[in-house]
Amino acid sequence: MLTKEKVQDFLREIEVDDLVNNLQIMGADVYIDMTAHSPAMHEKKKLEAAMKQAFASEFGEEVNLKLKIVSPEPSEIQQSQIKGKQIPGIQNIIAIASGKGGVGKSTVAANMAVTLAKMGFKVGLLDADIYGPSVPTMFDTEGEKPISVEVNGKSLMKPVENYGVKMLSIGYFSGANQAVVWRGPMASKALNQMIRDAAWGELDFLLIDLPPGTGDIHLSIIQEVPVTGAVIVSTPQHVALADVRKGIAMFQMESINIPVLGLIENMAYFTPEELPENKYYIFGQQGAQYLADDLGIPVLGEIPLIQSIREAGDVGRPAALQENSKIAEIYTETARQMIESLVERNKNLPPTEAVKITTMAGCSPKAK
């Protein structure tokens, strides 16, 4: 017969007894209330899956586990993970990242920005890809320069604006054919100036288009701004998804702990213009979904590989601006999914502030 003592012994054995708030047994039903280690949604999902698997293995399928997992109170979260100061007027800062180059991250960031603006939000876009800035081209603003404005007695840069999106990029300060050859500290300083010395005004969202991979720029952004959450862009290919794991692992490091709002699968399938209902999975099918299920994070959207997206980016008018088009519908639904994930994150976590990180040769970054 299943007893409370047996279940308690098992919970101690799998080292989760300290998370249990309530345990009741009624026949073959075991009711357990638990508090997750972290408020992050993926942590709660991982704990739920591990508990169900462990109980089925130990007690068999005839035992019904009725599990309720709640988030810890904000006061219980380590304050060492939320140091720094907010940027006045900016409500949510979303990092758009990718594990590797060539997956269309900047295209996705541009289309997400204009989609949010179409939905009525105040949106900013920071092109943090110092060595390969693409925002000026994608927004038809090549050759424009941010002007200087005075705000509260301080001279600040006024972002370039088009399609309802405020933008800053190193591409506005260097020539179209001029290579940016900077070491890490110089690039980081330029980014910090575009963040702190800019008159962004009131924004609902500031999207940051990060360079591919992980490195100095990523750490500089995390140190400098209170990133609310990260969105990871990938293609369905196995090699791309393998690099995505590394990118997600960076955001989930204990010293960083930035919530991953979800994955966007770009080039999910190919749809010819003359056969709009056909889907050809030339890079593989549902790769991001399998990875997301494994990591306990949502897939926010699947963006098709269609000619109009490339053409729109080349002429400086993001494809999501095309009224009553399939791609506009897809980006609108993807933006809605991101907002839902963001609302869940803001409900379960206190406001994020910049993480202070120190790095030493051969050592992992640590909060201080």
GUZARO-429531 format. One line per 3 residues: number of its first residue (from 1); for each residue z, x, y of C-alpha. Coordinates in steps of 0.25 Angstrom, whole numbers. Each point is the difference from the previous one (the first is absolute). Example, Ala and Ser with C-alpha at 12.3 -4.5 7.8 and 13.67 -1.06 7.14 Angstrom:
residues 2
1 = 31 49 -18 ~ -2 6 14 .
***
This chain:
residues 368
1 = 0 0 0 ~ -3 5 14 ~ 12 3 8 .
4 = 3 3 14 ~ 6 13 -4 ~ -12 4 -8 .
7 = -9 -2 12 ~ 10 7 9 ~ 0 12 -9 .
10 = -16 0 0 ~ 0 0 15 ~ 9 12 0 .
13 = -9 7 -10 ~ -13 -2 8 ~ 8 4 13 .
16 = -2 -13 8 ~ 14 -6 -1 ~ 3 4 15 .
19 = -11 -9 4 ~ 5 -12 -7 ~ 7 -10 9 .
22 = 1 -12 -10 ~ -1 -1 -15 ~ 0 -13 -8 .
25 = -4 -4 -14 ~ -3 -14 -4 ~ -5 0 -15 .
28 = -13 8 0 ~ -1 1 15 ~ 5 12 7 .
31 = 2 -2 15 ~ 0 13 9 ~ 1 1 15 .
34 = -4 14 5 ~ -1 8 13 ~ -12 9 0 .
37 = 1 15 4 ~ -9 -2 11 ~ -6 -12 8 .
40 = -14 4 -3 ~ -7 -10 -7 ~ -6 10 -10 .
43 = 14 4 -4 ~ 4 -14 -3 ~ -12 -2 -9 .
46 = 2 13 -7 ~ 15 -4 -3 ~ -4 -14 -5 .
49 = -11 6 -9 ~ 10 11 -6 ~ 11 -10 -2 .
52 = -9 -10 -8 ~ -6 11 -8 ~ 14 6 -3 .
55 = 6 -14 -4 ~ -11 -4 -9 ~ 1 14 -7 .
58 = 15 -1 -2 ~ 2 -15 -3 ~ -13 -5 -4 .
61 = -9 -11 6 ~ 10 -11 -4 ~ 9 4 12 .
64 = -5 -6 13 ~ 3 9 12 ~ 2 -8 13 .
67 = -1 11 10 ~ 3 -1 15 ~ -2 12 8 .
70 = 3 1 15 ~ -2 10 11 ~ 12 9 5 .
73 = 5 -4 14 ~ -6 9 11 ~ 14 6 2 .
76 = -1 6 -14 ~ -12 7 3 ~ 1 15 3 .
79 = -1 2 15 ~ -5 14 -2 ~ -14 -6 -3 .
82 = -1 -7 13 ~ 2 10 11 ~ -8 2 13 .
85 = -4 -10 11 ~ -9 -12 1 ~ -12 -1 8 .
88 = 2 -10 11 ~ -9 -12 -1 ~ -5 3 -14 .
91 = 5 -10 -11 ~ -7 6 -12 ~ -6 13 -4 .
94 = -9 0 -12 ~ -5 13 -6 ~ -14 -1 -7 .
97 = 0 11 -10 ~ -9 5 -12 ~ 3 10 -11 .
100 = -14 6 2 ~ -12 0 9 ~ -12 -8 -1 .
103 = 6 -14 -4 ~ -3 -7 13 ~ 14 1 6 .
106 = -4 1 15 ~ -10 -12 -2 ~ 11 -8 -6 .
109 = 9 3 11 ~ -10 -3 11 ~ -3 -14 -7 .
112 = 15 -3 -2 ~ 2 3 15 ~ -11 -9 5 .
115 = 4 -11 -10 ~ 15 0 5 ~ -6 -1 14 .
118 = -8 -12 -4 ~ 12 -6 -5 ~ 7 0 13 .
121 = 8 13 -1 ~ 1 11 10 ~ -5 12 -8 .
124 = -1 15 2 ~ -7 11 -8 ~ 4 14 0 .
127 = -10 9 -7 ~ 9 11 -6 ~ -12 7 -7 .
130 = 0 12 9 ~ -11 8 -7 ~ -9 -12 -3 .
133 = 2 -11 11 ~ -9 -12 -3 ~ 6 -11 9 .
136 = -9 3 12 ~ -12 -2 -8 ~ 5 -13 -8 .
139 = 4 -7 13 ~ -13 5 9 ~ 9 7 9 .
142 = -6 14 -1 ~ 0 8 13 ~ 12 -9 6 .
145 = 12 7 5 ~ 14 -6 1 ~ 4 0 15 .
148 = 14 3 6 ~ 9 -11 5 ~ 14 0 5 .
151 = 11 -7 -7 ~ 14 0 5 ~ -3 13 8 .
154 = -6 7 -12 ~ -15 3 -2 ~ -5 -5 -13 .
157 = -13 -1 -7 ~ -6 -14 0 ~ -6 -3 -14 .
160 = -15 -3 -1 ~ -2 -15 -3 ~ -11 -7 -8 .
163 = -1 -13 -8 ~ 15 -3 4 ~ 5 13 -6 .
166 = 6 11 8 ~ -3 14 -6 ~ 3 15 2 .
169 = -7 11 -8 ~ -2 15 2 ~ -15 -4 0 .
172 = 2 -5 14 ~ 4 14 5 ~ -10 9 -8 .
175 = -15 0 1 ~ -8 -8 -11 ~ -5 13 -6 .
178 = 13 8 3 ~ 8 4 -12 ~ 15 0 1 .
181 = 5 13 -5 ~ 15 -1 1 ~ 12 4 -8 .
184 = 10 -10 -5 ~ 10 1 12 ~ -11 -2 10 .
187 = -5 -12 -7 ~ 14 -6 -1 ~ 2 2 15 .
190 = -13 -7 3 ~ 4 -12 -9 ~ 14 0 6 .
193 = -6 -1 14 ~ -10 -11 -4 ~ 12 -8 -5 .
196 = 11 3 10 ~ -8 3 13 ~ -9 -13 -1 .
199 = 2 -13 7 ~ -2 -9 -13 ~ 7 -12 7 .
202 = 5 -11 -9 ~ -6 0 -14 ~ 3 -8 -12 .
205 = -7 11 -9 ~ -3 14 2 ~ -9 5 -12 .
208 = 0 15 -2 ~ -12 5 -7 ~ 5 12 -8 .
211 = -8 11 -5 ~ -2 0 -15 ~ 10 7 -10 .
214 = 14 4 4 ~ 3 11 10 ~ 5 5 14 .
217 = -6 -12 7 ~ 7 -10 -9 ~ 13 7 2 .
220 = -2 1 15 ~ -3 -15 1 ~ 12 -4 -9 .
223 = 9 9 9 ~ -5 -5 13 ~ -2 -15 -2 .
226 = 8 -11 -7 ~ -10 -4 -10 ~ 3 -15 -5 .
229 = -9 1 -13 ~ -12 7 -6 ~ -13 -6 -5 .
232 = -7 9 -11 ~ -15 -1 -1 ~ -8 4 -13 .
235 = -12 -2 -8 ~ 1 -5 -14 ~ -4 14 -6 .
238 = 11 7 -9 ~ -1 13 9 ~ 3 -8 12 .
241 = 11 -8 -6 ~ 7 13 -5 ~ 0 5 14 .
244 = 6 -13 5 ~ 12 2 -9 ~ 3 13 8 .
247 = -2 -7 13 ~ 10 -11 -4 ~ 10 10 -5 .
250 = 0 6 14 ~ 4 -13 7 ~ 10 -3 -11 .
253 = 7 14 1 ~ 15 -2 2 ~ -1 8 13 .
256 = -11 -9 5 ~ 1 -14 -7 ~ -11 -7 8 .
259 = -3 -14 -7 ~ -14 0 -6 ~ -5 -14 4 .
262 = -11 0 -10 ~ -14 6 -4 ~ -14 -4 5 .
265 = -11 3 -10 ~ -12 4 7 ~ -14 0 -6 .
268 = 6 -9 -11 ~ -14 -5 -4 ~ -14 0 5 .
271 = -7 -13 5 ~ -15 1 4 ~ -4 -7 13 .
274 = -10 -8 -8 ~ 10 -4 -11 ~ 13 -3 8 .
277 = 7 -7 -12 ~ -2 12 -9 ~ 10 11 -2 .
280 = -3 13 -7 ~ 13 9 -3 ~ -7 13 1 .
283 = 13 8 3 ~ 8 -7 -11 ~ 7 -13 0 .
286 = 15 -4 5 ~ 4 15 0 ~ 9 -3 12 .
289 = 6 -12 -6 ~ 4 7 -13 ~ 6 11 9 .
292 = 7 -10 9 ~ 6 -7 -12 ~ 5 13 -5 .
295 = 7 4 13 ~ 5 -14 4 ~ -8 -2 13 .
298 = -10 -10 3 ~ -16 1 2 ~ -2 -5 14 .
301 = -15 -2 -2 ~ -13 5 -7 ~ -11 4 10 .
304 = -14 0 -5 ~ -11 10 1 ~ -10 -6 9 .
307 = -11 5 9 ~ 5 -7 12 ~ 13 7 1 .
310 = -7 13 1 ~ -10 -4 10 ~ 11 -7 8 .
313 = 8 13 1 ~ -12 8 3 ~ -3 -8 12 .
316 = 14 -1 5 ~ 3 -15 -3 ~ 10 -2 -12 .
319 = -6 -9 -11 ~ 12 -9 1 ~ -4 -5 14 .
322 = -12 -7 -7 ~ 3 -15 2 ~ 0 -9 -12 .
325 = -4 12 -9 ~ 6 3 -14 ~ 5 13 4 .
328 = 8 -6 12 ~ 6 -10 -10 ~ 4 11 -9 .
331 = 6 9 11 ~ 8 -12 6 ~ 6 -3 -14 .
334 = 3 15 -2 ~ 7 0 14 ~ 8 -13 -4 .
337 = 5 7 -13 ~ 4 12 8 ~ 8 -9 10 .
340 = 7 -7 -11 ~ 4 13 -6 ~ 5 5 13 .
343 = 8 -13 2 ~ 7 2 -13 ~ 2 15 4 .
346 = 6 -4 13 ~ 9 -10 -6 ~ 6 10 -10 .
349 = 1 12 8 ~ 6 4 14 ~ -10 5 11 .
352 = -6 13 -4 ~ 2 12 9 ~ -7 14 -1 .
355 = 5 9 -11 ~ 5 14 3 ~ -6 9 -10 .
358 = 2 15 -2 ~ -9 8 -9 ~ 3 14 -6 .
361 = -10 8 -8 ~ 0 -4 -15 ~ 10 -12 3 .
364 = -2 -15 1 ~ 2 -7 14 ~ 14 -4 2 .
367 = 6 -10 10 ~ 11 6 9 .
***
